[in-house]
Amino acid sequence: MKMADMQLSKTEKKDSMPCVAESQPDYPYGTRLHLDSASLDKLGMSKLPKVGAKVMVSAIGVVTSVSQHESKSNDSRNVEIQLQEMGVESAEPMTSKERNEMARESFNEALESEKKRRA
């Protein structure tokens, strides 16, 4: 799975709200997950990670909305995804082989889950 850095550039911040670019968040709206106590329990996270710790998040989502808008001055495309299944693990340094194996396992689990759901 290819990972993309979602951090906004200075230009992107300035384009969104030029007068307050310095106080704009570093990442776009909708890229932050909030996990409450019940969600943490479901994920088996009995011990809270330290602030700044990196974690691996795997998720299966369903596309709930797709839209495209075109005008003289602007084109936009949007996709909304409702995350339905998710897993979180400590992101200790992993080798490329370990990352690929984890992605393969997650994909296979998702396929099995979908087969059971359809049965």
Secondary structure, DSSP 8 states (H G I E B T S, - for coil): ---------HHHHHHH-GGGGGGS-SS-TT------HHHHHHTT--S---TT--EEEEEEEEEEEEEEEE-SS-EEEEEEEEEEEEEEEE-----HHHHHHHHHHHHHHHHHHHHHHH-
